[in-house]
Amino acid sequence: MEQNQYIVALEIGSSKIVGALAEKSSSGVITLTHLVEEKMTNCVRYGTVLNVENVKSGILRILKDIEDSMDGRVTQLYVGIAGRSLHSEVSEVNRSLDASKPITDEIIENIMRDARRNTIKNYETIDVVPRAIYVDKNETQTPVGQIGSSIKCKVSLIVAKPILKMNLNRVISMSFGATVKQYFITPLAVSEYILSDSERSLGCMLVDIGAETSTVSMYKGGALVYLATLPLGGRNITRDIMNGCSVLEETAERVKQNIKNPLDLKHVDSFVIEGVTSSEAASYISARTDEIIANIDKQLDYAQLTKDDVKSIILTGGGSQLQGLAQRMEEKTGIKVTIGLPPKNLNILDHKYNKPEYINVLSLVSKATDDIKYGESCLERNNYDAPIIEHKPVDTLEDDKKDKKGKNDKGRNKFGWVKTIGEKFSNLIKEDDYDENYH
């Protein structure tokens, strides 16, 4: 009898950790069965884990919640990588060919391996994404089988500071005993399941606005041509209100969430929360939003693209839910802006998860369902078919021993195991004294 597969994905963000469980049936139907989140404050900064104990505890609670929802045990999981230092670098690999022999898959694979060896100082290459391939200086999307005397591959190296992945490894290894089956680059997973083929082909910009960072990915001709992570997000807006109005961050966030039309200063609803007027808060929201949009728009120059190269902007992330943001960005950039929708291959029963803030973890789940091999699973269901052991009073034990004397004990039940999670402490490497302005 064919068994359903269970996929567990984890997104560790600056404001929260989100875990998701999906079930893949034998017929290929993928259903999101559970989603749980843990709010985090000052534990993860710009994607880098700083407070290992709090993050570990949050992951433990999430995985325990997932286990309880299915009465099972999580054995492995997929984890997304994103953060301030994540960006792309252009690289090229040139190679001479034997013109009498056709290009093979093996040749292309070897070139990709060579491209990965083109290291960037102080950065780790996490992935290599092909941009363009030229055979005898002629661009082609199908090099395999062609014949030529030379081949050139232009690629995007996806790189990040080594500690980004290193600290994730440490936290996961300390948590619950589950292992990481695969790391996925979150913005690439999102683009794969959110963008359409026509959007990537015509040229588009995917903008994920999170709590502390905004990731910008640009596509042209069907290929990724640029990726950068900006140290700006929704929390910058909250802090502007907090500092400008002299209130706690919790109050500033509540004010921000309750303002209707915060970017339309002439039509802001009038109210007061703990001494903060909506009109004053809206002025801070509007000013910081314009700054974020300006920085996103500037990425076109860094990518060496023009407005003609990018036909649309697709917004995702919790920060994209700011009312009026899409309209304001369209006005400032002159490019059509839409809000991204969850992956179409995922059956989401609870529609409260059909929000931009969950698109990252939903995309990771979708990517994992394509990655996982037949018969594998991230979660093992508990089996209750084992014999039931009757516990007898202490004074009957001697009688039992006499009754069983001389009999073999082949059928004796061996049961019970205790798993403890020892407290581990680890000094995390911190991103001290380095320049993030790599552009």
Secondary structure, DSSP 8 states (H G I E B T S, - for coil): ----EEEEEEEE-SSEEEEEEEEE-TT--EEEEEEEEEE-SSSEETTEE--HHHHHHHHHHHHHHHHHHHTEEE-EEEEEE--TT-EEEEEEEEEE--TTS---HHHHHHHHHHHHTS--TT-EEEEEEEEEEEETTEEES--TT---SEEEEEEEEEEE-HHHHHHHHHHHHTSTT-EEEEEEEHHHHHHHHHS-HHHHHH-EEEEEE-SS-EEEEEEETTEEEEEEEES--HHHHHHHHHHHHT--HHHHHHHHHH-SSTT-GGG----EETTEEHHHHHHHHHHHHHHHHHHHHHHHHHTT--TTT--EEEEESGGGGSTTHHHHHHHHH-SEEEE----TTSEESSGGG-SGGGHHHHHHHHHHHHHS-TT--SEEE----S-------GGGHHHHHHHHTTS--TT---------------------S------
